[in-house]
Amino acid sequence: MDRYKLSALIGTVIMGIGSFMGCLAENPVYINTGNALLVVSILIMIYGYSRWQP
Amino acid sequence: MEQQNQNQNQAADTEFSRCAVPLNQRKTYFSLTIVWTGFVFVITSMMAGGGLAAGMDFKHIILATLGGNIFLSIIAVLISIIACKTGLTFALLTRYSFGSTGSKAASIFVPVVNLGWYTIQAATYGHFVAQVFHMGQVGEGICMAVSAIVMGIFAMCGIGAITILGYIAIPAIVFLSIATAIRSLGVIGGMEALFAYVPSSDMPLFTGITAVIGTWVLSTATCIADIMRYAKDTKAAVSATLTGLLGGNILMIVCGAIAAIAMQNSDLTVILLGFGLVIPSLILMTTNIFTTNAANLYSTSLNLSNAFKMERKKMLAILLVLSALATLTKPYEIGFLFTFLNILGTVVPPLSGIILSDYFLVHKGRYAAYDKASFCKWNPVPWITWAISIALVYMIPFGLPSLNGIILGAVLYTALMAISKQRVTTNLAEEA
């Protein structure tokens, strides 16, 4: 699996985790971690999907 | 020299705005679904869900959403089939019924309304950003105008850029919408409390269905052709169309309704910020509005390219300036949005009826190849049909206005074409 495909898929999984953590967590630490994961996942997905698309 | 200019124009027309999409440029189901679903995922659908929640209980919201989307799917599937089989944009398809000059006038109508949509969305986004960062009136105006211009960049870059945007935006929208709905359910007190919800006012089911149809009727009748003309086969086009509408649009409206019931407000920006979800809501709004507006403006530019024969990017620049100025009228307010949706739900369906009847009934499901056909300049029949249909839709006191409109458009057009014996296209090969 090339690095672009891997980035796209990992980015999508991280986005899923970040979204639910950011929206549903009660503890501010988890909320902020979720928000950070969301932002990071978008950067990883831009890198991946700009070169690889299913 | 003329031949050389023509070749240069064709080379510059990388988005196939004035010809059919060649078979080697066609796309798969997955690729089409990403672009179409990105288009369907839109904040105004969520706001429409919020509007339904103001006048309906949850059971009726589900019924109105299902009814509206089934209706939209039928139109969208039929238009997709035409677009896939011909490979033509909506603007070029109208040539077969309106004639070459008539098509230009008809294809101006679509971008004007599309630009209205674009402006509402850009204003909604700018209003949201201004609220998040506590900007004043001036800041809000600047945010709205800048949003209108920035969103146009993806349309400038074409279908490739919109596809990449869709791959990133769609997972974000799905995850965040579901998470927002789950959070709202927690506020309401679970599923039982959701179904026990009693609205403050009473909205008839047909009004709700018309509003749902209004959310997407313009795109399912027109813009979808500009996306599905890239389909490899009709199976891919139909599947992608249904995924976007029955999966995407229903998800958006229901999530919007649940969030609105929880917070007793149909303004999504207020709802999301009320939960304290600043970053997720900023990402949700950005991905949601950017995907739709990029495809919306892309379709607009294709239509205007047909009408004015002007280079697509120059036309886009003019449209972006106009839209940026129009955002300053604050068209994001919910009352304005619902009036706009209801007018669209009445005016556009007869146009789809005309296009559908022209392809499936008048031409028996077979158009002459675009490059081998010559068109008459003007066919008055679709215009007369459209005007009579709109008037009748307003006069008929029963049924669903959108459904009445599409049936009237199709029946009147077929009858008038048969009576007038108008011939819009001639196959050049047959003539020779």
Interface residues (C-beta under 8 A of the other chain):
Chain A: A8 T12 M15 G16 S19 F20 G22 C23 L24 G34 N35 L38 V39 I42 M45 I46 Y49 S50 Q53 P54
Chain B: F30 S31 I34 T163 I164 Y167 I168 P171 A172 F175 L176 A179 T180 I182 R183 F275 L277 I279 P280 I283
